[in-house]
Amino acid sequence: MTIRHGSDVERERFEDLDEAIAAMRRRAEEVRAEGPLDDLSMIRDYSHDVRVAARLELSGSGGIRRPEAGLDVMGDGRLVPYRGAIFRRELDPTDGAAPYEAIREALTR
């Protein structure tokens, strides 16, 4: 798992997907507990709901095209699951499933 939180980048390795997803859930909740991000004004304005507080990425096993999925913790606390690394596609959890289940499904297909 790669964790990008502010300017910090950390990497953790896990033996199985269940362990990695549990760690992802813990880290996401830690970021959410920090509270919302402030709005930011530079060349243009960025409200807290469009800013990413942290990005948590998981890579599956495999060769060149290993599966990748992750979770953006937005500045307003929303969790946005996605699939892919370079060409990211937002995942839509089905039947009210948690974002973590959508990530699990994306990595096991």
C-alpha positions in Angstrom: 0.0 0.0 0.0 1.2 3.5 -0.9 0.0 6.3 1.3 0.2 9.9 0.1 -0.9 12.3 2.9 0.1 15.9 2.4 3.8 15.8 1.3 4.5 12.5 3.0 4.7 9.2 1.1 4.8 5.9 2.9 4.7 2.3 1.7 3.6 -0.8 3.6 3.6 -4.4 2.5 1.0 -7.0 3.4 0.7 -10.7 3.0 -2.9 -10.8 1.9 -5.7 -8.6 0.6 -7.8 -8.7 3.8 -4.9 -7.4 5.8 -4.2 -4.6 3.3 -7.9 -3.5 3.2 -8.1 -3.5 7.0 -5.0 -1.2 7.1 -6.4 1.0 4.4 -9.6 1.4 6.4 -7.6 2.3 9.5 -5.5 4.9 7.7 -8.5 6.4 6.0 -10.3 6.8 9.3 -7.2 8.4 10.8 -7.1 11.0 8.0 -10.9 11.7 8.4 -10.5 12.2 12.1 -8.1 15.1 11.4 -11.2 17.1 10.2 -11.9 18.9 7.0 -9.3 20.7 4.9 -9.5 24.4 4.5 -10.4 26.0 1.2 -7.4 27.0 -0.7 -6.9 30.0 -3.0 -3.9 30.2 -5.4 -4.3 31.1 -9.0 -7.9 29.8 -8.6 -10.0 28.7 -5.7 -10.1 25.1 -4.5 -12.9 24.3 -2.0 -12.3 21.6 0.6 -14.7 19.2 -1.1 -12.5 19.0 -4.3 -9.1 18.8 -2.5 -7.7 15.3 -1.7 -6.5 15.0 1.9 -4.9 11.6 1.3 -4.6 9.0 -1.4 -4.3 5.3 -0.4 -3.3 2.9 -3.2 -3.1 -0.9 -3.3 -1.3 -2.9 -6.0 -2.1 -6.6 -6.5 0.3 -9.3 -7.4 1.3 -9.9 -11.0 3.6 -8.9 -13.7 3.5 -5.9 -15.9 -0.3 -5.3 -15.7 -0.9 -6.0 -12.0 -4.3 -4.7 -10.7 -4.3 -1.4 -8.9 -7.0 0.3 -7.0 -7.2 2.9 -4.2 -9.1 5.4 -2.2 -9.1 9.2 -2.1 -10.0 10.7 1.2 -11.4 14.0 0.2 -11.1 17.3 2.1 -14.7 17.1 3.2 -14.2 13.5 4.5 -15.8 11.7 1.6 -14.2 8.4 0.5 -13.9 8.0 -3.3 -12.7 4.5 -4.4 -11.1 4.1 -7.8 -9.5 1.6 -10.1 -6.2 2.0 -12.0 -3.1 4.1 -11.4 -2.4 6.2 -14.4 -5.9 6.1 -16.0 -8.0 6.1 -12.8 -11.8 5.3 -13.0 -14.0 6.1 -10.1 -15.7 3.0 -8.7 -19.4 3.0 -7.8 -20.0 0.6 -4.9 -23.0 -1.5 -5.8 -26.0 -2.1 -3.5 -24.7 0.3 -0.9 -21.5 -1.6 -0.3 -18.6 0.1 1.4 -15.9 1.7 -0.8 -13.5 -0.9 0.6 -15.6 -3.7 -0.9 -15.5 -2.0 -4.3 -11.7 -1.9 -4.0 -11.6 -5.6 -3.1 -13.7 -6.4 -6.1 -11.6 -4.4 -8.4 -8.4 -6.1 -7.2 -9.8 -9.7 -7.4 -11.4 -9.6 -10.9 
